[in-house]
Structure formats: structure tokens, C-alpha cells
Amino acid sequence: MSDTFYLTTPLYYVNGVPHVGHTYTSVIADAIARYKRMCGLQVCSLTGTDEHGLKIERAARQQGLSPRKFTNTYAATFRQVWKKLGLSFDEFIRTTEKRHGDAVAEMFERIKENNFIYLGEYSGNYCVNCEAYTPQGVTDCPDCGRPTEFMTEESYFFKLSAFEEKLLNFYDSNPDFIIPATRMNEIVSFVKGGLKDLSISRTSFSWGIPIPGDEKHIFYVWFDALTGYLAGIGFASQSENFEQYWPADVQLIGKDILRFHAVYWPAFLIAAGLEPPRHILVNGWWTVEGEKMSKSRGNTITTDELIKLVPPDYVKYFLLREIPIGADGNFSYTLLLKRVNSDLANDLGNLSNRILTMIESYCKGHIPGFGEPETRDEELKQFSSETIDLFRKNFDSLQINKAIENVWELISMVNKYIVANEPWAMGADPAKEDRLGTVLYYSAETLRIIAILMAPIIPTGTASILKQLGVSKPLEDHRIPQLAWGELEMGSPIGKIQAIYPRLDQDELLSRVEEARQQKESPPPAAQETDVTSQKEEIGIEDFAKVEMRVGKIVSAERVPKSDKLLKVQVDIGSEVRQVVAGIGQEYAPEELPGRLVAVVTNLKPVKLMGVESNGMLVAAANQGKPVLVAFNEPVRLGARLQ
């Protein structure tokens, strides 16, 4: 068995900023990489950006940028957000790098030498969004639904039709090549339906890698991008490193790009004399509050937004626990809050605090020794050992949410163990000192095992738990296959007790979410801690001009039920009375607001906060972190637009 492990995320297309869909795939990759390292393997994890193609060329032109400057900006954004989220990758490949261009040229030459490439002409409907031709007679793209464009051009073709039997034999010999199995069935049916030769070059645009010896042709974006998985580990540049890691053990993708990875990619590799990857792991899509995520709906949850609102461990845990890999999921901040408050704050966080506090109170802050174990002690020990085995079995089969469930069953078990043994009732009785020590040692040792198992999922909190238990070995040096009962050192001092996973406050989180959404739709100048001049510079004059602010007079105000921060305010803006929900309830009493002249943003979409509709935003400035309403002392006309 090899001691190396290579996994990849997709190379993300740089036509937008990273969102929850990108985040999910990258979080899965990070967890697998951490787990495999803790199993003692030499891991290489790769991510990167796909930066060529007609769609990118057009998007750059629309923004008045060169394709290079456009892609540089977005590639940097992906790097930055993964770092902020605590996701670490060994390689980041950009398809605009020289090493990648060299790898694409080498791949082409190998396939050409094996007589699987020829020059011809292609006519058909082309989807710019998906960078793919559609079947003959199909005018709307079957994948994204957008209208296609008819194109005729000279093209180099890959003899995909020659690989129908080869691919079916490969699938038959590797039944777990695609995970989950339902996706394998889908691909087998597609290939059995017949394969046509694939156009792998374009002459209608220039933003891409030229074909060696015929530079008017640009490589088709999928032939280009897929080769990034090879380029990132040294294909055509570092042969020793490449041979060490290829074939990839796991390649993670979304279900929308399955055909490219499960049909075209293995065919390209076989044609070049290379081995296909061992597994393609296909994850589903995330809706947002039950609706498909899209820019047009304005409901995209960006990674940067997530990071600002929720700690990284909470994001990782929710995404990995909520759904099995392969299924579709529904994201909402309410669901996230409910899950992490229940599991991380109530279950794991409280368990850790409970055990450590009793050790500090009853054992002078040192891990106690233990006496002769009783039946309950042995049952907990046995259950812990069984959990380690189940966790490894499920994680190795890439059923990460089941592995997490195994750990939570152990958390439930140790909680019941503590309640049944009542260590707090033994604390003042010297005659029960041995029994108290046994109960607390068994509880603490179980907590250590829980922390190590969950380290690939939630590394920040689990590292803190081990530190508080007095475990000095760095998190990454623990080995899950060698994890066994009884390694917690008796008599060692525990660390300073701190809250691991504080509860998220519902009112505060949802209020901040709404503020983030309104800023994303039409950022008001007072939403930032800057003056109007600097805000104009930050968001640009054109964006700033879209914000419509008018003078309003507060007619009435009252508190939103079950919220300390939100006020429901009725504001007269001259032409009508608007209802606005404002997060100023801790700074202003409702009775002191009627009669005030204030600035109101009036061109925001209506939203609901705590079930109350808000049709606008009161403009406020920040004073030492607290909102202060922008108000007028001199008479001004209601509804007057602020310039």
C-alpha cells in the first residue's frame, strides 16, 4: 500500500467570488487531507483556478480589464478566503501559469503521437457559459438552460468515439471509480448511448493556450483545465514528484461537471498513456433557504460573508455534518445556528467544560489516577474503542457525516456516564476519592479521543480541548490508527479552562446577516466606519449613485418581540410611511425616537427580520462600535433626496 495520498478540488472558474458551493467542496478536501495526514500518509492536496475561455475573455472586456488583470484579481480572492477559513492546500495551480501551459502542450503531443487527434471542422450550437457544444438540434444548453450560439470553425478533434468500449471496461473493473454509485450509473448510461469525437480547440477567441505548431488554435477550456491536476504535481516539469503522487486518489467535483471528469478526463489520460484517478467524489448542490443559488436572485452566500459572520469551525462542521456527500443540501443561517448551538456549544463545548471544571475543582487541576474499573467504566472504554473503528471505517469510505455521527454517539455515551456516576456527589467525600478519580479519568480520556477523532473536521476547537487537557503533543502529530485508550497521562496538570464553542446569539447573527445582505445589494455609506467621501472612493462613484437616501420623520417605534436589539420603526418619507426594522434597540429607547428627522435608504428590497418586514434602512454612523443615527436639526423637506 502506498504511503502517499493525492487529492484535488476542481479548478474553480474565476467568473465570480467563492461562495458556499465552492466552500463545501474545499472543506471536504481539507478534512480528508487532515485525516489522511493523521493516518500517517504523505499527503498532497491541490486546488486552483481555471482562468481561460471565451466566457472569461468577455467578462473581462465588460469590466474594462485585460483578461490577465481580471483573472489575477479573482485568483487572489480564492487564495485569500481559503486562508481565512483555515483551509490549507499544498499546491495552488493557475491555468495561466507557465508550468501549466507546458503540461497542456505535453499532454497534447502524447495524445497526438498515439493517433487520437486529427484536424477537422465543427459546426454547432455552443454554450459560452458551460464552454461546451450542445447536441445537434439543441438550441438551449441542457446543463444551464441558457441560449447557445451557432459557431462554425476549424478544430482539432480528440477521438472520443474510440474510447466507448475502453471506458466501459474501465468502469466495470473499477466499480467505485465514481462515488456515489448513482453517479456511476448515470455515466455508464451516457457512454452506452454512444460517444462522438470531441472538439478540443477554438479559433474564435484568443484567451487561452495556443496549440503547439498551430497557434491560431486555442485549447478547448476543458482539455486545458483538466490537465491542471497533472501540472500541479509536476507533469512535464518535475517528473519525480509527479510519479510519486499520480494517479490521484480522490478528485472532488460538483455534479454539474461530472461528464467532463468521468468521461473526457479518463479518456484523455488513457490516450496519453497515463492512469486515470482512483476515485471521483461527486458532491451535490446547496440551495439557499430552499432556492437555487444565483446572482440574479441575489441570494448567493459568499465565502467572505460566511467568514465574517461565523467562526471557521462552525462553518466546517455544519457543511460536513448536515448532509451526506453526494446529496443536495439547503443552507440557511437559521439551520446553521441551530446545528452548531446544539452540537458544538451544547454537546461538545459543555462536555469539555464540565469535565475540566470538575478536574480543576476536585483534583486540584491535575488528571486524576483511577482505581479498579466497574462495569460502566469498561462499557465506556469499549464504546470508545468501537467508535474509533467505526469512525475510521466511515471516513475511509468517504462517508464523513456518518463518521461525525459516530463521534456524537460517543459524546452522548460519556454524558450519560457522567450523569449516572454523579461525580459532583462524590467530591466532598474522601472515602470516594478513588471512585471519583476513576470517573473523571475515564471521562477525560474519552474527551481526548473525541478531540483527536474530530480534529480533521474542527481543528481549532479540538486543539484547544487537547491543550486544556494538558496534552502537549501537537494536533497534527497524533495518529488515528494508533489511537488507543489510556494515553492521557495521570497526574499531569490541565491547562487554563476556556469556552470552546460559545453559543451563537440568534438576534445578533440574523441582524448581522441582514446587514451583510443589504450592503451586498446596495451598500449605504453609513454601513462602513468611513465618511461619505472615503465611502465613495471605496465602492466607486457608479455604485454610490445607486444608493437612494431620503429625509424621513419617525412617526412611531416599538420593540420587535424576543429581540433586545431590533426596533420596528414607522418613518414618514413624504410620499408614504415606511416600516423599517433597525438594530438600534440597545442605544435608543422606542419612546425617544418619534419626531426625529433621519436619513433613510429607500431603494433596498423588502426583507424580514425576526419575522417583521423591513422596507428600507435607517442610516447610522459608528461611534466606538455603536450605531448613532444620522439626524437633522434644521427643518428639511420630508422625502428630500440626499446627495
Secondary structure, DSSP 8 states (H G I E B T S, - for coil): --SEEEEEEEEEESSS--BHHHHHHHHHHHHHHHHHHHTT-EEEEEEEEE--SHHHHHHHHHTT--HHHHHHHHHHHHHHHHHHTT---SEEEETTSHHHHHHHHHHHHHHHHTT-EEEEEEEEEEETTTTEE--TT--B-TTT--B-EEEEEEEEEE-GGGGHHHHHHHHHH-TTSEESHHHHHHHHHHHHT----EE-EESS--SS-EETTEEEEEE-HHHHHHTHHHHTTTTTT-HHHHHHH-S-SEEEEEGGGHHIIIIIHHHHHHHTT----S-EEEE--EEETTEE--TTTT---BHHHHHHHS-HHHHHHHHHHHS-TTS-EEE-HHHHHHHHIIIIIIIIIHHHHHHHHHHHHHSTTB-----S--HHHHHHHHHHHHHHHHHHHHHHTT-HHHHHHHHHHHHHHHHHHHHHH-HHHHTT-GGGHHHHHHHHHHHHHHHHHHHHHHTTT-HHHHHHHHHHTT--S-GGG--GGG--TT-S-TT-B------SS----HHHHHHHHHHHHHHHHS--GGGSSS-HHHHHHHH-HHHHHH--EEEEEEEEEEE-TT-SS-EEEEEE-SS-EEEEEES-TTT--GGG-TT-EEEEE--S--EEETTEEE-SEE-EEEETTEEEE-EESS---TT-B--
